[in-house]
């Protein structure tokens, strides 16, 4: 089976799926395969930044006993 025939078979199969869970799993798999971890790392925050933000948030809470 050629690559084009495989793609067509998958498209035909997906067009008949009515189970939302199966469609969600296919979509999640697609997102995982298309994920660019290098780009995500560039936008990530450090552990120290998380600690600082957490400390700031906790200190901003009204701590009444």
C-alpha positions as CSV (number, residue, x, y, z in Angstrom):
1,X,0.0,0.0,0.0
2,X,1.5,3.3,-1.0
3,X,1.7,6.3,1.3
4,X,-1.1,8.1,-0.6
5,X,-3.4,5.1,-0.3
6,X,-2.6,4.9,3.5
7,X,-3.5,8.6,4.0
8,X,-6.7,8.2,2.1
9,X,-7.7,5.1,4.1
10,X,-7.0,7.0,7.4
11,X,-9.0,10.0,6.2
12,X,-11.9,7.7,5.1
13,X,-11.8,5.9,8.5
14,X,-11.7,9.2,10.5
15,X,-14.7,10.5,8.5
16,X,-16.8,7.6,9.8
17,X,-15.8,7.8,13.5
18,X,-18.6,9.0,15.7
19,X,-17.0,8.2,19.1
20,X,-15.9,11.5,20.6
21,X,-13.3,9.8,22.8
22,X,-11.6,8.2,19.8
23,X,-11.6,11.6,18.0
24,X,-10.2,13.3,21.1
25,X,-7.4,10.7,21.3
26,X,-6.5,11.2,17.6
27,X,-6.4,14.9,18.1
28,X,-4.3,14.7,21.3
29,X,-1.9,12.4,19.4
30,X,-1.6,14.9,16.6
31,X,-0.9,17.7,19.0
32,X,1.8,15.6,20.7
33,X,3.5,14.8,17.4
34,X,3.4,18.5,16.3
35,X,4.7,19.8,19.7
36,X,7.9,21.9,19.4
37,X,9.6,21.4,22.8
38,X,12.5,23.8,21.9
39,X,10.1,26.6,21.3
40,X,8.3,25.8,24.6
41,X,11.5,25.9,26.5
42,X,12.3,29.4,25.2
43,X,9.0,30.6,26.7
44,X,9.2,28.6,29.9
45,X,9.9,30.2,33.3
46,X,12.6,29.0,35.7
47,X,12.0,27.2,39.0
48,X,13.2,30.3,40.8
49,X,10.6,32.4,39.0
50,X,7.9,30.0,40.0
51,X,9.0,30.1,43.6
52,X,9.0,33.9,43.6
53,X,5.6,34.1,42.1
54,X,4.3,31.5,44.6
55,X,5.8,33.4,47.5
56,X,4.3,36.6,46.3
57,X,0.9,35.0,45.9
58,X,0.9,33.3,49.3
59,X,2.0,36.6,51.0
60,X,-0.9,38.4,49.3
61,X,-3.5,36.2,50.9
62,X,-5.5,37.3,53.9
63,X,-4.2,35.0,56.7
64,X,-6.7,35.4,59.5
65,X,-6.8,32.8,62.2
